[in-house]
């Protein structure tokens, strides 16, 4: 794997959108939700991880990560996002608030 890991940000219970200018603000790439989704899963209440990781999990990859075909060359960025989810009375899962964002990028 070329490059070095330069960013790993974990945010617990992040609610809302982009970070503010405060020193405690967490970086994640603007517009990452327009990137390609490379993995999606639902961690539901039957999972032993539901309390800690429950909800929709989306993994987004930028164009560089996609074009590197899992080699994750310099400039590749992956975003792991968790969105709280609830099961509606109609049996359909509904997305809730943003629960977590983690970013991993590679830079040469």
Secondary structure, 3 states (H helix, E strand, C coil): CCCEEEEEEECCCCCCCCCCCCCCCCCCCCCHHHCEEEEEEEECCCCCCHHHHCEEEEEEECHHHHHCCCCCCCCCEEEEEEEEEEECCCCCEEEEEEEEEEEEEEEC
